[in-house]
Amino acid sequence: MAFKVAFIGAGSIGFTRGLLRDLLSVPEFKDIEVAFTDINAQNLQMVTELCQRDIDQNGLDIRIHSTVDRREAFRNAKYIFSVIRVGGLEAFNHDIDIPLKYGIDQCVGDTLCAGGIMYGQRGIHEMLSICEDIREIADPDCLLLNYANPMAMITWACNVYGRVKTLGLCHGVQHGHKQIAQVLGLKKEEVDIICAGINHQTWYIQVKHQGEDMTGKLLEAFEAHPDFKQTEKVRIDMLRRFGYYSTESNGHLSEYLPWYRKRPEEIPEWIDLGSWINGETGGYLRTCTEGRNWFVTDFPNWLKDPAIVYQEENRSEEHGSYIIEALETGRVYRGHFNVVNHGVISNLPDDAVIEAPGYVDGNGISIPQVGELPLGCAAVCNASISVQRLALEAAVHGEDQLLRQAMMMDPLVGAVCNTKEIWQLTDEMLVAQEQWLPQYEKAIYKAKERLTNDPLLPTKNYKGAARLQTKTVEEMARNREAANRNAGESDKAKDRSPVGK
């Protein structure tokens, strides 16, 4: 089979390499065309060199076309993977640090809350420009496989305003599935699940083993598990209050809700510092920073390490390669995908991007109707969808009034801040991220005037309830295996700043 796959944001260290391994482990895909593009020429060169070494040592006759010109990479592409992070770690720091001044303590800040909303403002603007290039240059039936966060907002924007067929992909469902099987003392393949909701707030609405519904047994099982009862306290509490387990990790989930991170003295009750993903303040920013610094420093040694082997048993659970395999070969693949609702979940808005079960084969992507979510679960999702809708429209039109309203309606921001604080917070974030927000030129000019001339509300010298120090390269070198693993796992949707055609 011969077709072209392009990766945008390909300077991502482990994620690009892993997705390429997954693709090239499909026997029929030994002759595909591969293009990498990124605006960071150094990262792009390193990742290309590493991936080309893997290809060569697996005996394949594929040459990666690596270019900083994304239109060149997109030309005639049938599939495009997006793993971008507009603004890179510089903007990410603003997403975490400025809200902390107002008492908003985030673990990740890439999906909702103040950080996720601003991440969406940067990402949506750039993705609409990318979609324009895709429409003009790529294969007419090109499928955009979006791994970039905020998943729902960006997938929504690309489908509606970008007019590009876009599927949002995340691995949260697979990870939670493993946990459920583990607490039930079963193998993953013995537990059949159906999830439905929105990305990072998807619910396991059906959990079955040999035809028996296991949902009612989950709370007791999670509460008794020696690890999860400490590391997943927020998820367990949501299971206790709403009756269904949620897909997203403890740290992620805690910042999408108004109840767990609004009082600094209570945050330690709900998190665990054994891993950043359990709720550490700015945990994902720390681990991404460490991963990038380590990869740049240790890259020569990565080239000396054995190449990864392209075999079926080495494929990850990431949906992307399986979707392409199903579309190209006709083999059936079942997963959970982010799509425009169109009535799939009847008590969520039709135009919202939902996460639901889907099937892929040679006929295309099919999303069966789920029906209604449990009422409480739907209420949680609908609160987030309202924020997403406001943030999406704000980003598309450069309308700062809608941006401020999105901040007000965000569950955690609204729980911590009053309206005046939210207005000033938004001004600060707009000004700090000016270089990535050209659609807000007029609003940023006015925000600068207010921040310069108006009396300012006092802010806090707050570092977060549970912030850890970023490790130095020397500290990471003491355990190279752990540092390599961190670099490979922490860089999804990595560095990317806006760039013209």
Secondary structure per residue as TSV (DSSP state, phi and psi in degrees):
chain	resnum	aa	ss	phi	psi
A	1	M	-	360.0	138.5
A	2	A	-	-127.3	115.8
A	3	F	-	-154.5	169.3
A	4	K	E	-110.5	135.3
A	5	V	E	-120.5	128.7
A	6	A	E	-115.1	147.2
A	7	F	E	-118.8	121.3
A	8	I	E	-106.8	132.0
A	9	G	T	84.1	28.9
A	10	A	T	-68.1	-10.2
A	11	G	T	-69.0	-2.2
A	12	S	-	-61.4	132.1
A	13	I	H	-69.1	-73.4
A	14	G	H	-83.7	-29.0
A	15	F	H	-69.5	-47.3
A	16	T	H	-60.9	-45.6
A	17	R	H	-61.9	-40.9
A	18	G	H	-68.6	-42.3
A	19	L	H	-63.8	-39.3
A	20	L	H	-65.0	-42.5
A	21	R	H	-56.5	-45.9
A	22	D	H	-58.8	-45.6
A	23	L	H	-63.7	-47.8
A	24	L	H	-80.7	1.0
A	25	S	T	-84.8	-8.7
A	26	V	S	-81.7	120.1
A	27	P	G	-55.1	-35.9
A	28	E	G	-73.7	-8.9
A	29	F	G	-101.9	25.7
A	30	K	T	-76.4	-10.2
A	31	D	T	-120.5	18.3
A	32	I	-	-72.8	161.7
A	33	E	E	-99.4	135.5
A	34	V	E	-124.5	131.4
A	35	A	E	-127.7	136.3
A	36	F	E	-113.9	138.6
A	37	T	E	-142.5	144.7
A	38	D	-	-164.2	153.1
A	39	I	S	-84.8	-14.8
A	40	N	-	-89.5	97.4
A	41	A	H	-62.2	-35.4
A	42	Q	H	-66.9	-50.1
A	43	N	H	-62.0	-41.0
A	44	L	H	-60.7	-43.7
A	45	Q	H	-64.1	-41.9
A	46	M	H	-66.7	-46.8
A	47	V	H	-66.0	-39.5
A	48	T	H	-61.4	-45.6
A	49	E	H	-61.1	-41.6
A	50	L	H	-67.0	-45.0
A	51	C	H	-68.9	-37.1
A	52	Q	H	-65.9	-36.9
A	53	R	H	-60.1	-44.2
A	54	D	H	-60.1	-46.0
A	55	I	H	-59.5	-48.5
A	56	D	H	-61.7	-43.1
A	57	Q	H	-75.0	-14.2
A	58	N	T	-90.5	4.4
A	59	G	T	75.2	24.4
A	60	L	-	-98.4	147.3
A	61	D	-	-100.1	64.5
A	62	I	-	-124.7	131.3
A	63	R	-	-112.0	121.6
A	64	I	-	-69.8	127.8
A	65	H	E	-89.0	106.6
A	66	S	E	-109.4	126.2
A	67	T	E	-154.4	147.7
A	68	V	S	-85.1	-4.2
A	69	D	-	-92.8	102.2
A	70	R	H	-66.6	-31.9
A	71	R	H	-63.9	-37.3
A	72	E	H	-63.1	-41.1
A	73	A	H	-67.7	-34.6
A	74	F	H	-77.9	-19.3
A	75	R	T	-54.8	118.7
A	76	N	T	66.2	14.2
A	77	A	-	-69.4	134.3
A	78	K	S	-89.6	-28.7
A	79	Y	E	-135.6	137.9
A	80	I	E	-129.9	125.0
A	81	F	E	-93.0	129.6
A	82	S	E	-109.8	119.5
A	83	V	-	-131.1	41.5
A	84	I	E	-85.1	155.3
A	85	R	E	-132.9	98.8
A	86	V	E	-68.5	125.7
A	87	G	T	95.9	-13.1
A	88	G	H	56.1	-153.6
A	89	L	H	-73.1	-23.5
A	90	E	H	-62.8	-50.3
A	91	A	H	-67.1	-36.7
A	92	F	H	-59.4	-39.5
A	93	N	H	-58.1	-43.0
A	94	H	H	-62.7	-39.3
A	95	D	H	-58.9	-31.9
A	96	I	H	-93.9	-46.5
A	97	D	H	-75.9	-40.3
A	98	I	H	-65.9	-47.3
A	99	P	H	-58.5	-31.8
A	100	L	H	-59.8	-32.0
A	101	K	H	-61.1	-23.8
A	102	Y	T	-104.6	10.4
A	103	G	T	87.0	8.7
A	104	I	-	-91.2	109.0
A	105	D	-	-104.2	106.0
A	106	Q	-	-107.5	148.8
A	107	C	S	-89.2	-44.7
A	108	V	-	-117.2	-57.4
A	109	G	-	72.5	39.3
A	110	D	S	-128.2	5.0
A	111	T	S	-129.4	-49.2
A	112	L	S	-140.6	-163.8
A	113	C	H	63.3	-176.9
A	114	A	H	-60.2	-42.6
A	115	G	H	-66.3	-44.4
A	116	G	H	-65.6	-36.3
A	117	I	H	-63.7	-45.0
A	118	M	H	-71.2	-36.1
A	119	Y	H	-58.0	-40.1
A	120	G	H	-65.1	-37.4
A	121	Q	H	-61.5	-42.1
A	122	R	H	-70.9	-47.6
A	123	G	H	-68.1	-41.3
A	124	I	H	-64.1	-44.7
A	125	H	H	-58.6	-44.8
A	126	E	H	-71.5	-38.3
A	127	M	H	-66.3	-31.5
A	128	L	H	-67.8	-34.8
A	129	S	H	-68.2	-40.0
A	130	I	H	-63.0	-41.4
A	131	C	H	-61.5	-37.3
A	132	E	H	-60.9	-43.1
A	133	D	H	-63.8	-41.4
A	134	I	H	-61.1	-44.8
A	135	R	H	-61.2	-35.4
A	136	E	H	-85.4	-31.4
A	137	I	H	-115.9	-35.9
A	138	A	S	-77.6	175.4
A	139	D	-	-55.1	140.5
A	140	P	T	-57.2	-27.4
A	141	D	T	-102.4	23.7
A	142	C	-	-56.0	136.8
A	143	L	E	-107.8	123.6
A	144	L	E	-92.1	119.4
A	145	L	E	-102.6	103.1
A	146	N	E	-94.7	118.3
A	147	Y	-	-104.6	-2.8
A	148	A	-	-80.5	142.9
A	149	N	S	-95.8	159.9
A	150	P	S	-67.4	116.2
A	151	M	H	-52.4	-53.4
A	152	A	H	-64.5	-46.3
A	153	M	H	-62.0	-46.0
A	154	I	H	-69.9	-42.0
A	155	T	H	-63.6	-39.3
A	156	W	H	-60.0	-50.0
A	157	A	H	-62.0	-44.2
A	158	C	H	-66.4	-38.9
A	159	N	H	-70.6	-43.9
A	160	V	H	-87.6	-56.5
A	161	Y	T	-89.5	-30.8
A	162	G	S	-82.3	-18.5
A	163	R	-	54.7	40.3
A	164	V	S	-123.6	132.8
A	165	K	-	-63.2	115.0
A	166	T	E	-130.3	134.7
A	167	L	E	-118.8	127.3
A	168	G	E	-91.4	134.2
A	169	L	-	-126.5	135.2
A	170	C	-	-145.4	158.3
A	171	H	S	-108.7	11.1
A	172	G	H	-62.0	-38.7
A	173	V	H	-61.9	-44.6
A	174	Q	H	-62.7	-41.6
A	175	H	H	-66.1	-44.6
A	176	G	H	-65.4	-34.7
A	177	H	H	-58.2	-43.5
A	178	K	H	-61.4	-42.9
A	179	Q	H	-61.9	-45.0
A	180	I	H	-60.3	-45.8
A	181	A	H	-60.6	-40.0
A	182	Q	H	-63.8	-47.3
A	183	V	H	-69.2	-25.1
A	184	L	T	-85.4	-3.7
A	185	G	T	71.1	31.3
A	186	L	-	-122.9	164.8
A	187	K	-	-79.5	150.8
A	188	K	G	-56.2	-41.9
A	189	E	G	-68.8	-12.1
A	190	E	G	-87.6	-8.3
A	191	V	-	-113.8	120.0
A	192	D	E	-99.7	130.1
A	193	I	E	-126.3	152.8
A	194	I	E	-128.5	127.2
A	195	C	E	-114.9	147.6
A	196	A	E	-156.2	144.8
A	197	G	E	155.7	-137.1
A	198	I	E	-125.7	158.6
A	199	N	T	-53.0	132.0
A	200	H	T	71.1	-0.8
A	201	Q	E	-139.1	50.4
A	202	T	E	-98.8	143.6
A	203	W	E	-114.3	139.0
A	204	Y	E	-79.8	86.8
A	205	I	E	-80.7	-12.6
A	206	Q	E	-143.6	125.9
A	207	V	E	-132.0	113.0
A	208	K	E	-127.6	145.3
A	209	H	E	-131.0	117.1
A	210	Q	T	50.5	42.6
A	211	G	T	84.3	-8.3
A	212	E	E	-91.7	132.2
A	213	D	E	-75.0	120.0
A	214	M	-	-100.8	2.1
A	215	T	G	-56.0	-42.7
A	216	G	G	-68.3	-12.8
A	217	K	G	-95.9	-6.1
A	218	L	H	-70.0	-41.5
A	219	L	H	-60.4	-50.3
A	220	E	H	-61.1	-38.9
A	221	A	H	-67.0	-43.2
A	222	F	H	-68.7	-40.0
A	223	E	H	-64.0	-27.0
A	224	A	H	-90.9	-10.2
A	225	H	-	-73.8	129.4
A	226	P	T	-63.9	-29.5
A	227	D	T	-91.7	-56.0
A	228	F	H	-64.4	-27.8
A	229	K	H	-65.7	-18.2
A	230	Q	H	-99.2	-36.9
A	231	T	H	-94.9	-15.2
A	232	E	-	-124.9	44.7
A	233	K	H	-65.8	-37.5
A	234	V	H	-67.7	-45.8
A	235	R	H	-63.0	-39.4
A	236	I	H	-67.2	-39.4
A	237	D	H	-66.0	-39.3
A	238	M	H	-65.0	-37.8
A	239	L	H	-61.5	-41.0
A	240	R	H	-64.5	-40.7
A	241	R	H	-85.6	-32.0
A	242	F	H	-112.6	-13.1
A	243	G	S	89.5	-1.7
A	244	Y	S	-138.6	144.4
A	245	Y	-	-80.6	144.2
A	246	S	B	-102.9	149.4
A	247	T	S	-70.1	-29.2
A	248	E	S	-90.2	154.6
A	249	S	-	-63.4	163.8
A	250	N	H	-56.0	-47.2
A	251	G	H	-67.0	-45.7
A	252	H	H	-56.3	-57.4
A	253	L	H	-60.0	-36.0
A	254	S	H	-61.7	-26.4
A	255	E	T	-94.8	-2.3
A	256	Y	S	-93.9	-3.1
A	257	L	S	-124.8	158.0
A	258	P	S	-88.1	2.6
A	259	W	S	-106.4	-20.1
A	260	Y	S	-111.0	-17.5
A	261	R	S	-128.3	17.0
A	262	K	S	-86.0	-20.6
A	263	R	S	-117.8	114.8
A	264	P	T	-52.6	-38.1
A	265	E	T	-70.3	-17.8
A	266	E	T	-96.1	-16.7
A	267	I	H	-57.0	-44.5
A	268	P	H	-59.1	-22.6
A	269	E	H	-67.1	-24.7
A	270	W	H	-107.1	-5.7
A	271	I	-	-123.3	173.7
A	272	D	-	-141.7	134.0
A	273	L	T	-94.2	13.1
A	274	G	T	-66.8	-28.3
A	275	S	S	-147.4	145.8
A	276	W	G	-55.5	-33.7
A	277	I	G	-70.2	-10.4
A	278	N	G	-88.1	0.6
A	279	G	T	132.7	3.2
A	280	E	-	-52.9	136.7
A	281	T	B	-59.9	123.4
A	282	G	T	60.1	28.2
A	283	G	H	-64.1	-40.8
A	284	Y	H	-71.4	-35.8
A	285	L	H	-61.2	-44.0
A	286	R	H	-60.8	-49.1
A	287	T	H	-70.4	-31.9
A	288	C	H	-66.8	-40.0
A	289	T	H	-64.4	-45.2
A	290	E	H	-62.2	-42.6
A	291	G	H	-62.6	-43.9
A	292	R	H	-65.2	-46.6
A	293	N	H	-61.1	-38.6
A	294	W	H	-69.2	-45.1
A	295	F	H	-60.9	-45.0
A	296	V	H	-61.5	-40.5
A	297	T	H	-73.9	-42.3
A	298	D	H	-96.5	4.2
A	299	F	H	-51.5	-44.0
A	300	P	H	-55.1	-34.1
A	301	N	H	-74.1	-30.0
A	302	W	H	-61.6	-37.3
A	303	L	H	-68.6	-24.8
A	304	K	H	-83.6	-22.1
A	305	D	S	-68.1	158.2
A	306	P	-	-59.6	144.6
A	307	A	-	-66.5	150.3
A	308	I	-	-74.5	147.7
A	309	V	-	-98.1	129.9
A	310	Y	-	-85.5	88.6
A	311	Q	-	-137.6	153.3
A	312	E	G	-53.5	-41.5
A	313	E	G	-69.7	-13.1
A	314	N	G	-96.1	-2.6
A	315	R	-	-67.5	144.8
A	316	S	-	-82.9	-178.7
A	317	E	S	-91.4	5.6
A	318	E	-	-60.6	135.7
A	319	H	H	-66.9	-28.7
A	320	G	H	-52.3	-52.2
A	321	S	H	-67.5	-33.7
A	322	Y	H	-70.0	-34.5
A	323	I	H	-65.0	-47.8
A	324	I	H	-63.8	-41.3
A	325	E	H	-58.9	-44.9
A	326	A	H	-65.2	-43.0
A	327	L	H	-65.3	-37.1
A	328	E	H	-86.7	-32.6
A	329	T	H	-106.1	-18.5
A	330	G	-	89.4	-5.8
A	331	R	-	-64.8	139.9
A	332	V	-	-82.9	133.4
A	333	Y	E	-126.1	133.3
A	334	R	E	-112.8	130.0
A	335	G	E	-153.7	-167.3
A	336	H	E	-122.5	125.4
A	337	F	E	-127.2	156.9
A	338	N	E	-96.9	116.5
A	339	V	E	-139.4	162.9
A	340	V	E	-66.2	135.1
A	341	N	-	-58.5	-58.4
A	342	H	T	48.5	42.1
A	343	G	T	85.6	1.8
A	344	V	S	-60.7	-48.0
A	345	I	B	-108.9	109.6
A	346	S	T	-72.0	-21.5
A	347	N	T	-107.0	24.1
A	348	L	S	-119.3	153.9
A	349	P	-	-58.6	140.8
A	350	D	T	-59.3	-34.6
A	351	D	T	-88.6	-7.9
A	352	A	S	-73.7	158.9
A	353	V	E	-90.9	120.7
A	354	I	E	-113.5	164.2
A	355	E	E	-113.0	125.1
A	356	A	E	-153.8	166.1
A	357	P	E	-64.8	147.5
A	358	G	E	-149.2	160.0
A	359	Y	E	-126.2	140.0
A	360	V	E	-127.8	135.2
A	361	D	E	-151.6	-164.2
A	362	G	T	-64.8	-14.8
A	363	N	T	-87.2	-10.1
A	364	G	E	124.1	-158.7
A	365	I	E	-105.5	124.1
A	366	S	E	-118.5	129.8
A	367	I	-	-116.3	107.9
A	368	P	-	-71.3	157.8
A	369	Q	-	-73.2	130.9
A	370	V	-	-89.7	-38.5
A	371	G	B	93.2	-148.8
A	372	E	-	-85.2	138.8
A	373	L	-	-74.6	154.7
A	374	P	-	-51.4	142.8
A	375	L	H	-57.4	-44.1
A	376	G	H	-65.8	-40.3
A	377	C	H	-63.0	-41.8
A	378	A	H	-63.5	-36.9
A	379	A	H	-63.9	-42.2
A	380	V	H	-61.1	-46.3
A	381	C	H	-64.8	-42.2
A	382	N	H	-64.1	-33.9
A	383	A	H	-61.6	-42.6
A	384	S	H	-70.9	-38.0
A	385	I	H	-61.6	-36.6
A	386	S	H	-61.3	-40.8
A	387	V	H	-66.4	-44.7
A	388	Q	H	-59.1	-44.0
A	389	R	H	-63.3	-45.9
A	390	L	H	-62.3	-45.1
A	391	A	H	-65.1	-39.2
A	392	L	H	-61.8	-51.5
A	393	E	H	-64.4	-35.6
A	394	A	H	-61.8	-46.1
A	395	A	H	-65.8	-41.3
A	396	V	H	-66.6	-42.0
A	397	H	H	-102.7	-2.0
A	398	G	T	62.8	37.6
A	399	E	-	-101.4	101.6
A	400	D	H	-71.0	-22.0
A	401	Q	H	-64.2	-40.7
A	402	L	H	-68.3	-36.1
A	403	L	H	-61.4	-44.2
A	404	R	H	-64.8	-38.7
A	405	Q	H	-66.4	-36.3
A	406	A	H	-61.1	-42.9
A	407	M	H	-62.4	-42.4
A	408	M	H	-62.8	-40.1
A	409	M	H	-81.2	-13.2
A	410	D	S	-62.0	132.6
A	411	P	H	-57.8	-46.6
A	412	L	H	-78.1	-42.3
A	413	V	H	-58.4	-45.7
A	414	G	H	-66.0	-28.9
A	415	A	H	-74.6	-27.4
A	416	V	H	-97.6	-37.5
A	417	C	-	-114.6	152.0
A	418	N	-	-90.2	176.9
A	419	T	H	-65.0	-39.3
A	420	K	H	-65.0	-40.5
A	421	E	H	-64.3	-39.2
A	422	I	H	-64.9	-39.1
A	423	W	H	-62.9	-44.6
A	424	Q	H	-70.1	-40.1
A	425	L	H	-56.0	-45.7
A	426	T	H	-64.2	-42.1
A	427	D	H	-56.4	-47.7
A	428	E	H	-61.4	-42.3
A	429	M	H	-70.7	-37.7
A	430	L	H	-61.8	-46.1
A	431	V	H	-67.1	-43.1
A	432	A	H	-63.9	-30.2
A	433	Q	T	-108.3	23.4
A	434	E	G	-51.8	-40.8
A	435	Q	G	-65.5	-18.8
A	436	W	G	-106.7	4.8
A	437	L	-	-128.3	60.1
A	438	P	G	-62.5	-24.2
A	439	Q	G	-69.7	-12.5
A	440	Y	G	-107.8	25.5
A	441	E	H	-53.8	-49.5
A	442	K	H	-67.3	-42.4
A	443	A	H	-64.7	-36.6
A	444	I	H	-69.3	-37.9
A	445	Y	H	-57.7	-46.3
A	446	K	H	-68.1	-37.2
A	447	A	H	-63.5	-38.9
A	448	K	H	-62.5	-41.3
A	449	E	H	-61.5	-45.0
A	450	R	H	-64.0	-43.8
A	451	L	H	-68.1	-24.1
A	452	T	H	-88.0	-39.2
A	453	N	H	-107.7	-26.5
A	454	D	S	-88.6	153.9
A	455	P	-	-62.3	133.8
A	456	L	-	-100.9	145.2
A	457	L	-	-69.8	144.1
A	458	P	-	-67.2	144.0
A	459	T	-	-118.9	172.6
A	460	K	-	-100.0	149.6
A	461	N	-	-92.3	69.4
A	462	Y	-	-110.6	124.2
A	463	K	-	-99.7	-0.6
A	464	G	-	103.9	154.5
A	465	A	T	-75.3	-19.3
A	466	A	T	-152.8	57.1
A	467	R	B	-98.8	133.8
A	468	L	-	-106.3	156.1
A	469	Q	-	-73.9	138.2
A	470	T	-	-69.5	130.6
A	471	K	-	-71.6	145.6
A	472	T	-	-79.2	164.7
A	473	V	H	-60.5	-36.4
A	474	E	H	-64.4	-40.3
A	475	E	H	-66.2	-40.6
A	476	M	H	-67.0	-31.7
A	477	A	G	-64.5	-18.2
A	478	R	G	-68.9	-21.7
A	479	N	G	-139.0	81.4
A	480	R	H	-62.1	-37.2
A	481	E	H	-60.4	-45.5
A	482	A	H	-66.9	-38.6
A	483	A	H	-65.4	-41.0
A	484	N	H	-63.3	-42.9
A	485	R	H	-62.8	-42.4
A	486	N	H	-62.4	-44.7
A	487	A	H	-63.0	-35.8
A	488	G	H	-76.6	-25.2
A	489	E	H	-103.2	-15.4
A	490	S	S	-100.6	2.4
A	491	D	-	-108.3	13.5
A	492	K	T	-55.5	135.6
A	493	A	T	54.8	61.5
A	494	K	E	-85.9	-144.9
A	495	D	E	-66.9	129.9
A	496	R	E	-164.2	126.9
A	497	S	-	-107.2	163.1
A	498	P	-	-65.1	146.1
A	499	V	-	-147.1	146.2
A	500	G	-	-76.8	-177.3
A	501	K	-	-66.8	360.0
